[in-house]
Structure formats: C-alpha cells, structure tokens
C-alpha cells in the first residue's frame, strides 16, 4: 500500500509540473508572437537607416565628425543583454561565453573593459566567475522604451566624443529565425564599424549610384550627421534588445514544451506502474481470500 501511495504522490507532482510548464509555454508563445510582429514591422525602418548610414560613410569627401572617427584609448565598454528570467535553457551561458571572449581580448591587449547590463539572470553567471559589472540598469523593462535606450546611447556617445571611450559593443542573443538564435557581438561605436557590419548583411544597401554629397542638408551637415548617427546607434541598440527578447521567449517556449513532454511521459509511466502495482495487490488479496476459504473448508 505504501508503494502505491508513493506512486500516486509522484504522479500528482508530475501533473502539477505539467500544468505549470504548459502555462509558461503559453505565456512565452504569446510574447514571442507579439515581439515577432514588432520585429518584422521595424525591419524596414532599420534597413532605411542602414542605407542612409552607408551613404554617410562612403562619400567621395570624407565627413569629419568625432562619431565617424576611431578613438585610441585604454577603455572599452560592453553592454551585455541576458535573460530577464530563468528556465530558458542555455541562453545565459551562451551570452556569457561570448562576453568572456571580450574579457580575454581586453586583458591580452591591456585594455580596461567595463561591463554594463540590465538586471537579470546574467548577473548570476558574472557573480559565479567573479566578474563585477560596472553598472546594472535596474529600471529597464524587458523591452526598453526608446527614451530609455536613447538615454543610455547618449551617455556612451558623450563619452566617445570626449575621447573617454575607445569602443562600445553589445553582446546579445541574435534572432536569425525560429531555427537559429546565436550569441553575437555588435560594435556600436565607432559608428563606421557599425555601418560596415550592417552593410554586409543579406539586405542590399541601396542606392549604389548616390552619395551623401548629392543631398541638401538643413540643418547644416555637421548637425545632420550627428543626429543621423545618434538615430542609427539608438535604433540598433533597440534592435539588439528586440532580438534578445525574441530569443529568450523562443528558448523558454522550447524548454517548457520539452519539459511538458517529459512530464506527460512520466505521468504515463507512473500510471502504468500504478496499474501494475494495484493489480498485484488485488491478486494477492484474492489469493489470501481463496487460501482462507480453503482452510475453513
């Protein structure tokens, strides 16, 4: 009887787990679909900015602006985006592996690397390996608003213009498609490096027959270049956060689906085990009754 009771307790626990994982899968699926629609809607805007940035950096006459020139200094910054919650497989470990590469490269080149990150589960990985972040953004949402991103971007842009910052990069999980999400590093500053990376994507940069010199600027070119550069930086920081959120919810959706399938299989196995144990108990009781009846006869 004790064994049967234990089987029932294990089955009940598996059923509770199954209900939880199904609920979490449904939540992540809904959020993934919502972010995916937004991701697709913003792709044209990001492509247009990439084309404008390409024209800005490929003119016959090089534009002179601090954001378009490289800096030489001892300090670099990486903004690492991990998951806001757990139960999403190896998401954070993959992001940390790439972040560790940045740490090793900075150490090898004698550079100071400051790590910034939003509050989330990636903090546990940093703490485990004894890495202390420079700053943790505790007020950022899962998908930060444009004003929040702009505030962060303006801070790094100001540091870069002053010459206090050699390079600013983001480490995040890039969403290629539903079958491919990979940890990626994207150089945001200098802007020329960012635009060079965007220009090598599968989306063609158009138009090839124009240059930035063919346009009339109001306000003057210097201010226009700075405004456009800030727009590109903010837009692609936003795109990185969007990719990270998409990848997180997809990873959690898959992880919870696998957990649900495993729980369902466990429930089936425990049901079979319970039926066998119950049948064995009933058979034993019948044999006892038959044996007792035979003794009385």
PETABEL-V605474 format. One record per backbone hydrogen bond with DSSP energy under -1.0 kcal/mol. CO is the residue of the C=O (numbers start at 0). NH is the residue of the N-H. If there is no record, write none. Layout:
BEGIN
CO/NH  CO/NH
END
This chain:
BEGIN
0/4  1/5  2/6  3/7  4/8  5/9  6/10  7/11  8/12  9/13  10/14  11/15  12/16  13/17  14/18  15/19  16/20  17/21  18/22  19/23  20/24  21/25  22/26  23/27  24/28  25/29  26/30  27/31  28/32  29/33  30/34  31/35  32/36  33/37  34/38  35/39  36/40  37/41  41/45  42/46  43/47  44/48  45/49  46/50  47/51  48/52  49/53  50/54  51/55  52/56  54/211  64/67  65/68  66/190  73/111  74/165  75/113  76/168  77/115  78/170  82/120  87/90  89/93  90/94  91/95  92/96  93/97  94/98  95/99  96/100  97/101  98/102  99/103  100/104  101/105  102/106  103/107  104/108  105/110  111/75  113/77  114/133  114/134  115/79  116/136  119/122  120/123  121/125  122/126  123/127  124/128  125/130  126/129  134/116  136/118  144/148  145/149  146/150  147/151  148/152  149/153  150/154  151/155  152/156  153/157  154/158  155/159  156/160  157/161  158/163  166/76  167/187  167/188  168/78  169/185  170/80  171/183  173/181  176/179  179/175  179/176  181/173  183/171  185/169  188/167  189/193  190/194  191/195  192/196  193/197  194/198  197/200  210/213  211/214  219/223  220/224  221/225  222/226  223/227  224/228  225/229  226/230  227/231  228/232  229/233  230/234  231/235  232/236  233/237  234/238  235/239  236/240  237/241  238/242  239/243  240/244  241/245  242/246  243/247  244/248  245/249  246/250  247/251  248/252  249/253  250/254  251/255  252/256  253/257  254/258  255/259  256/260  257/261  258/262  259/263  260/264  261/265  262/266  263/267  264/268  265/269  266/270  267/271  268/272  269/273  270/274  271/275  272/276  273/277  274/278  275/279  276/280  277/281  278/282  279/283  280/284  281/285  282/286  283/287  284/288  285/289  286/290  287/291  288/292  289/293  290/294  291/295  292/296
END
